[in-house]
Amino acid sequence: MEVLEIAASLEKGAHHPIAGAICAAALRHKLGHHELSSHQVIPGKGVQGSLQFKDTMVNVTIGSLQLVTEVAEDAEVKKSLAALKDTGHIVAFVLINNALTLIRFDDELRPAIRETIDRLKKLGVRPIMLTGDNEESGRIVAAELHIDDYRAGLKPEDKLRIIKELSHKESLAMIGDGINDSPALTAAHVGIAMGQIGSDSAIEASDIVLLRDEITIIGWLFKKARSTARIVKQNLSLALFVILFATTFSIAGIIPLWLAVILHEGSTVIVGLNSLRLLQK
């Protein structure tokens, strides 16, 4: 419990799902929080900090195997880290001074997310999953979600590179909520962030923010976007046709000027009424 209490103190206020899980576990066990003497977020790797715990100053590192291996100074700890193998589980490595602890997590899919992915496929959207989790964990989640294309073990710069490559080939929207997603959200044609659980940087980098954090609304969002594009094209075509028709026939003297004005203003009303169709769910 001491390790969980220290880890929760370091992760308090972070937006990463692992940080949220650690803090939720500490809350369930009614563990307290301690003021930090220092705190540093290392994008794509984890967090480091120091705090006073039971009259002792402890240095803490929480994050990936790579980060903890870089920080560890004890030979036995380094030897233990080198012997670890990918088990397919999501693991947070906690290094408190020279003591190493592993916290294992299991992914819990959002309700109705599988149905949301299937709905996007029916709309012609090709889903791709980008994750910093290990290969085996990413493969399992992708299979459960019926996603054929997934990339695992990614750092923020990897996500950015992949998004840039994909955006050069086709229209692309990215959904993310963490600080590690911010660069990729900016590079995507359309960035979509979660408003409540999303980090400030992810929200700032996004074009669309889902205030209710309901990812199931994504299918509706894509459908509404296509409806908007279709109605905009209809309105532009109608307005252009009426302007050309009224102007040409008015200059030619076939119709009087007052009728040309009525036609123009009437097309504006029709455009407005046609746009109101977007209010339908």
N, C-alpha and C positions, 0 to 999 in steps of 0.2 A: 504493500500500500504506500510505502514511503516513496518508491519510484514513481508511482502514479501521481502522487501529490506534487512531487517536484516537476514532473513532466507537464501536468496541468497548469502549474504556475507559469511555466515557460510558454505554453501554447495558448494561454488565455487571450482572447481577442483576435486570434488568427482565423482566417476564413477557409483554410484547407480542410477537407473532409476528415483527414486523420486527426487534425487538431481538434475538430469538433467532437470526434468520437472519444478522444482522451479526456476532454473537459466534461463531456456528458457522463463518462464512467466515474470521474472524480466526484461529480455532483451526486450521482446515485449513492456513492459510498460516504457522502457528507464529509469530504475531505476539504481542508482549507486551502487558501492561496497565499503565496508569499510574495512580497515585493521584490522586484528584480533590481539588481545592481547594474546589470548590463543586459542588452538584448540586441541580437542581430539576425536578420532574415537573410538567408543565402538562397536566392531564387533557384528553384529546381532541385535543391539538395536538402534543405532543412533549416533549422534554427539553432543558434547558440546563445548562451547567456550565463549569468552567474547570479546567485541568490544566497541569502542567509537562511540556513536550515538547521535547527537545533543547535544554535550558537556556533555553527561551522559554515564557513563560506565554501560553497560547492560550485564547480564549473560544469555546465551541462551542455551536451550536444544531442540533438534529436534530428534524425533524418535518414538519409540513404546510407547504404553500405559504403559507398564511395566516400561520402563526407566523413563518416565515423572512422574509416580507415585512415584518412588523411590526418585527422585530429589526434587519434590514439597514439600515446607515447609508450605505454606498457608493452613489452615484448609478448607476454602471454595473451594479451587482448588482441594484438595484431595477428598472432598465430591462430586464435579462435576465429577471427574474422575471415582469414584466408581459407579456413576449412569449411566455411558455410557454403551451402549450395542452394540454388533456386528451388524452393519447394512448391512454387505456384501460389503461395499465400502472400498477402500484402503484409509487410513487416516494417515496423519503425524501430530503428536502432537507437537506444538511449544510452549515452555514455555519461556517467556521473563521476567526475574525477577519473579514476581508473577502473571503475566498475561498469561492466557492460550488461545491459538487459535488452531482450527482444520482446516487443509487443506485437502480437499477431492480430490481424484484422481480416474480416470476411466481407466481401462486397454485398450490399443489399440493394437490389434494383428498386428504382422508384416505381410506385404503383402505376400500372397501365403503360409503362414505358415501351414494352414490347409491342403493344397495340399501336402506339404512336409511331414507332419505327415502320411497322407494316403499312400504316396509313400513308406515311411519306413516300414509301416505295410505290404505292398505287398512284400517287400524284406525279410519279416520274422522278422523284428525288433520290439520288444515290447517296446513302449514308456512309460515312467513314468515321471510325473511332480513333482518336488520338489520345493516348494515355501515357502517363509517366510510370504506371505500374509495370511489374515485370511481365515477361512474355507469356508465361503460363496463365497468370491471372487475367491478362488481356484477352487471351484466346478463349478462356472459359466464358467471360462476360460477353464477348462478341458472338459466341455461339448461342448463348441464351437470348440475345437480342436479334438474332438472325442477320447479323452484320457480316458480310463477306470480307470487306476491306478494313483491316485494323492495323495500327502501328503502335507498338508498346515500347516501354523503356525510354521514353522521349524526355529530353530536357527542353526548357523554354525555347532555346535557339533551334532545336530540331523541329518543334511545332511551327515556328515561324518560317523555317526553310520549306517545310512541306506545304504550308498554306500558300506561300508565294508561288511554288511550283504549280500547284493545282489551280490557283487563280489565273495563271497565264493560259491555261487550257480551257477553262469553262467557268461559268458563273458559280460563285461559291459563297455560302453563308456559314458562319462558325458560331457555335454555341459554347460558352464557357463561363466560369464564375470565379476562377482563382487568379491570384496575382501572376502566376506563371503563364496564364492564357492571354494576358494583356497585349503583348507584342503581336501575337497571331490574330487576335480580334481586330487589331488596327489594320493589319495587312489584308484581311478578308474583304470581299466586296461588301458584305453586310455582317456586322458583328452583333451578336445577340447575347445579353448577359442576364443573369438572375438578379433581381432587384434587392431581395432580402438577404440571401446568403452570399451574394457575390461580393468580391472585394471592391474597394473604392476605385482601384486602378482598372479593374475589368469593366466596371460600370462606365467609367470615364472614356474608355477605349471603344465602347460599343456604340452602335447606331440605334439599337433597339434594346429596351430594358423591360423584362417581364416582371411587373410589380408584384404579382401573386406567386412567383416562383413555381408556376405550374407548367412543367415542360410539355405536358399533354396538349397545351394550346399551340404548339409549334405547327401541327398539321393545319389548324384553322388559320394561323398566320400566313403560311405559304399559299393557302387557297385564297385568302383575302388579298394578298399581294398580286396574285395573278388576275383576280377580278378587277382590281384597281387598274392594272396595266391595260386590261382589255377595254374598260370603260373610258380611260384616258384616250386611247386610240380612236374609239368611237366618237368621242367629243371633238377631238381635233379634226377628224375627217369631216364630221358634220359642219363644224364652224368654217373650215376652209372651203367646203363646197358652197355653203350659203354666201360667203363673202365673194367668192369668184362669180357665182351666178348673179347675185344682186348687183355687183359692181359692173360686170360686163353688160348686162341687159339695161342697166341704168344709163351707162355711157352711150350705149347704142340707141337710146331713146325708146326702147321697147316697153320699159316700165317706168313709171314716174319715180322721182326721188323719194317721195314719202313712203311708197310701197317698199323700196329698197331698204329704207331705214327700219320699217316694221319687220321685214324679213330678217334683218340683222339682229334686232332686239329679240325677235321671237326665237331665233336660234340660241340666243343666250339663255332664255328661259328653259328651252328644251335640254340644253347642256346641264343646267342646274338640276332639273328634275331627273335626268339620267344618272347624275352623280349621287342622288339620294338613294339609289339602289344599293349603294355600298353600306348603308345602315342596316340592311338585312343581315341576319346572322348566317 
